[in-house]
Amino acid sequence: MYVCNCNGIREREVRAAIAAGASRPAQIFKACDSAAQCARCVCDMRKILDEEREALRFAAE
């Protein structure tokens, strides 16, 4: 699924950037060699960041 249509960033790329240490949408864009354009995807990126943080929290318990 595409998260960012402007840059063609897919969900798996977002999750890979997060796994590599990205903790903000700006860092995800940087990891994908892109920049925010219309910024509609930022909310979706934040949602995925929250999901990944929650998954890590449960994994640590």
C-alpha positions in Angstrom: 0.0 0.0 0.0 1.2 3.5 -0.8 1.6 5.8 2.2 2.9 8.8 0.1 1.5 9.1 -3.4 3.6 12.1 -4.2 6.9 10.3 -3.6 5.7 6.7 -4.2 6.6 5.6 -0.7 5.1 2.3 0.3 4.2 1.1 3.8 7.0 -1.4 3.8 9.5 1.4 3.1 8.0 3.4 6.0 8.3 0.4 8.4 11.9 -0.2 7.2 12.8 3.4 7.9 11.3 3.1 11.4 13.2 -0.2 12.0 16.4 1.6 10.9 15.8 4.3 13.6 13.4 6.9 12.1 11.2 8.3 14.8 9.6 11.3 12.9 8.0 11.7 9.5 10.9 14.0 8.4 13.3 11.2 9.2 11.2 8.7 7.2 11.3 11.1 4.2 15.1 11.4 4.5 15.5 7.6 4.7 13.5 7.3 1.5 15.5 10.1 -0.2 12.3 12.2 -0.5 10.7 15.3 0.9 7.2 16.2 2.0 5.2 17.7 -0.7 1.4 17.8 0.0 2.0 16.3 3.5 -1.3 14.3 3.4 0.8 11.2 4.3 2.2 12.7 7.5 -0.8 11.5 9.6 -0.5 8.0 8.2 3.2 8.0 8.9 2.6 9.1 12.5 0.0 6.3 12.8 2.5 3.7 11.6 5.1 5.2 14.0 2.6 4.7 16.9 1.9 1.1 15.8 5.6 0.3 15.7 6.2 1.9 19.1 3.3 -0.1 20.5 4.6 -3.3 19.0 8.0 -2.7 20.6 6.5 -1.9 23.9 4.7 -5.2 23.9 7.7 -7.1 22.7 9.7 -5.6 25.6 7.3 -6.9 28.2 
